[in-house]
Amino acid sequence: MRRSYSYDRGAGDTGLLFSCFQRDLAEGFEAVQKRLEGEAMAPYLMTVGGGYFFVPPPGDAWTEALLAS
């Protein structure tokens, strides 16, 4: 699931907020970012912040899988 949100708070403070849910960050989002390196638009696209957050699936099966590893 992926979604982007544009914002404009005035005085030149505009941008894009991107949110997605992925099972594997290295194979998903990070791989795409690496492929974009060196593209013509790269100098115009600047990331100024971000973070990765863990969102567990519903139910308790994930805790058992985590403890088993």
SULMO-V830728 format. One line per field, one symbol per residue. ss: DSSP state (~ for helix, > for strand, _ for the rest). burial: + if it has 24 or more other C-alpha atoms within 12 Angstrom, else -. A space follows every 10 residues. Layout:
ss->???
burial->???
//
This chain:
ss->_>>>>>>>__ ___>>>>>>> ________~~ ~~~~~~____ _~~~______ __________ ~~~~~~~~_
burial->---------- ---------- ---------- ---------- ---------- ---------- ---------
//
